[in-house]
Amino acid sequence: MAAGFQLRTWRGGPEAGRPKLPPAAKSLLARGLMRLDTSQAFPRLLFTDTGIEALRTMMRNKRLADPEKFAHVRRELGIDPVAEAAGEPGQ
């Protein structure tokens, strides 16, 4: 999440070179929860501070986000501790 979410770009037509924004991304942008970064080779969606707080709130609610399925997100947000020397893959 810290690196953002890479977007595809339109190859042709009147939108050529512009990022392809799915409806969900457009909604998050409109609500100020994400911002569009086009300063690099590939456009990215990044969470705003408000968006990160909303995501933390959602991830803390076990009915909205299964703690096991989204353990990696919960760790990145600082909700769950990072398992050091626990033999966790990628650690």
Secondary structure as UniProt FT lines:
FT   TURN            2..3
FT   STRAND          5..6
FT   TURN            14..17
FT   HELIX           23..30
FT   TURN            31..32
FT   STRAND          34..37
FT   STRAND          44..47
FT   HELIX           49..60
FT   TURN            62..64
FT   TURN            67..70
FT   HELIX           71..76
FT   TURN            77..78
FT   TURN            89..90
//
